[in-house]
Amino acid sequence: GWLKAQSTSVIGINLGGARVVCPQYADDSLPLLPRCSAENVQALKVCMGTFGSVSCQLLNFPKCLILVFGWPEGLPMPEELEGIRVVDAAQTLGIVFSDDRR
């Protein structure tokens, strides 16, 4: 939808030759970022701020999480980026997503 239409290279990832930006179900959205960086998170926040100002549907930042996949082992993961908590596992719609490599 709307987020995919934004012309930015810091939101969305390529899977099987297709750009996947934000799978969603009802009001649960899972924006995908190509890197865990402040730049990418800030770009997402700007896009979502624009969306919120038009639709009056705002992110509830205390409930938002950044779920990281592929963080280099041995390097400490940041606790937060741009005010959003960074985690290695999260649950939505009863499904647990994690970077458990076992």
C-alpha positions in Angstrom: 0.0 0.0 0.0 1.0 3.5 0.9 4.3 2.7 2.6 5.4 0.7 -0.5 4.6 3.7 -2.7 7.1 5.9 -0.9 10.3 6.2 -3.0 12.9 5.3 -0.4 15.6 2.7 -0.5 15.8 2.4 3.3 12.4 0.7 3.7 11.8 -2.7 2.3 13.8 -5.8 1.4 14.2 -7.9 -1.7 12.9 -11.5 -1.5 12.9 -13.7 -4.5 13.3 -10.7 -6.8 10.3 -8.8 -5.3 10.4 -5.8 -3.0 8.6 -6.6 0.2 7.9 -3.6 2.4 5.3 -4.2 5.0 3.3 -7.4 5.5 0.2 -6.6 7.6 -2.8 -8.2 9.1 -5.7 -6.0 10.3 -3.9 -3.2 12.3 -0.7 -5.2 12.9 2.1 -4.1 10.5 5.6 -5.5 10.1 7.7 -2.9 8.2 10.9 -4.5 6.9 14.2 -2.5 6.9 17.3 -3.6 5.0 19.6 -2.6 7.9 19.3 -2.1 11.6 20.4 1.5 11.6 19.2 4.8 13.0 19.0 6.1 9.3 16.5 3.4 8.3 14.4 3.7 11.5 14.3 7.5 11.1 13.2 7.2 7.5 10.4 4.8 8.6 9.3 7.2 11.3 9.2 10.1 8.8 7.0 8.1 6.4 4.7 6.9 9.2 4.5 10.4 10.6 3.3 11.7 7.2 0.8 8.8 7.1 -0.4 9.6 10.6 -0.9 13.3 9.9 -3.1 12.5 7.0 -5.0 9.5 8.4 -4.9 10.2 12.1 -3.6 6.7 12.7 -0.5 7.1 14.7 2.1 4.6 15.8 2.1 3.8 19.5 5.8 3.9 20.0 5.9 2.3 23.5 4.4 -0.8 21.8 6.7 -0.7 18.7 9.7 -3.1 18.5 12.6 -3.4 16.1 13.2 -7.1 15.6 16.7 -7.8 14.3 17.7 -10.8 12.1 21.3 -11.6 11.3 23.0 -9.5 13.9 26.7 -10.4 14.0 27.4 -12.8 16.8 29.6 -11.4 19.5 28.7 -7.8 18.8 26.4 -6.1 21.3 23.0 -5.2 19.8 21.7 -1.7 20.6 19.0 -1.5 23.2 17.1 1.0 21.2 17.2 3.0 17.9 15.4 6.3 17.5 13.5 5.7 20.7 12.2 2.2 19.7 13.3 -0.9 21.6 15.5 -3.4 19.7 14.8 -7.1 20.4 15.9 -10.5 19.1 12.4 -12.1 19.4 8.8 -10.7 19.2 5.3 -12.1 19.0 2.5 -11.0 16.8 -0.8 -12.7 16.1 0.4 -15.6 18.3 3.4 -16.2 16.1 6.9 -15.9 17.6 9.5 -14.3 15.3 13.1 -14.6 16.4 16.7 -14.7 15.2 17.3 -18.1 17.0 19.8 -19.8 14.8 19.7 -23.2 16.6 
